[in-house]
Amino acid sequence: MIGIVGGGIAGLAAARRLQAAGREVTVFEASEQVGGLAATYETAGDRLEKFYHHLSGSEETIVALIEELGLGDDLTWPIGKNAYYIDGTVHPMDKPWEILAFPYWNLYDTFRLGMLVLDVDVRGGIPSFDTYEDLRDFEDVPVREFCIEHTTRNVYETFFEPLLEAKFGERAEDVSAAWLLGRIKFRGERDLLKGEPLGYLRGGFGRLLDELLADVGSDTVRTNTRVTDVAYDESGVRTLTTEDADGVVETHDVDSVVVAAMPNVLEDLTGYACDVEFQGTVCSVISMDESLTDTYWLNVADEAPFGALIEHTNFIDESHYGGEHLLYVPKYVQSPDDPVWGMDDGAVAETWIEGIESLFPEFDRESVNWVKTARNPRTAPIYERGYLDLVVPYDLADDVAPGVYYAGMASEAQYPERSLNGGIVAGYEVADRIVEDR
């Protein structure tokens, strides 16, 4: 039997792949439901993810899985409108003429940024079309230095710097230029006349989890069951020990163990220490009677307590949610000392509402129906310089013992951006190695 630690999308994807190869699998999930960061809330209509999700056109593996599970007809690709808030004004940033109209850039600024987005290096006046092909070439380049050299100082200060600070806080200048380039490639597909199509599953990505769980078999997954120990020697894995919510302890004979969880779980079970640093997120969903803006993703360059406002119902119509307008308000947290991290739900809601009022004086707090807040201490890696040297190998035979594998967020599949797609890729990579090895 192969034991999988973690019932998120990576663990479930690994289980499905292994079952297809004829292997017996059991998934152990410590919480009461599968899904991890893709867990959902109930609304007046469709379920909604606790942490915002959408797909980019480059995420082919998850699209293929959605098709295989019979949900392909429900995968839609609406335009996710983007805008930038600065000095009290919302500036649309999708169409070429909107970007040209951005008052903080001159024509040269816009040209240099446009060439970077198109993967064209124009330094020295001679266009190069292969400079950005290998992200590893930029692993040790500071993102600030890169942005100034490959666009302009003004573009960095008025655009990239506020976004990086919103994403990585005080760690912004530690970030690798490779992450930024990867991010641009990850989100690079757009219609010049309309904007960027983003994928979303009708009814929410909770439906994908439901179908994946049904396909794997609910009897294969044991929720409320924590793996407390993995026993192995130089010849390989022997057993894993679990404890359920009632305190019942069991020992299971296993041929292999897949840790499809955060690297701290891997370290607790095997002693393997991962040097990737993570940041957490406090993410609220605010239900409103009226729409706040006409934008899906609004980046905020302001002293607000958040760096973005993501109005889901400007992406997926509010009719899917009983007519409620749903707004994500996220904040990345680099330390548990961050004041927002220590707030209770009521204080977080008040902080967000006051922040929205400061940006939009016409906002009526009486239009708020409810606020739900989710927290997770490890929602994204800090993609610092040299990050790829820190990722955890899929196969840990040389580092721990034969039969130990890793498919969590510190794997290479979650670079240059963590995603549901990356989780599935990691699960598949591990499953394929197990089938080949044993």
Summary of the structure (lengths in Angstrom):
residues: 438
radius of gyration: 22.4
end to end distance: 11.7
largest distance: 68.8
contacts: 1476
relative contact order: 0.19
helix: 37%
strand: 26%
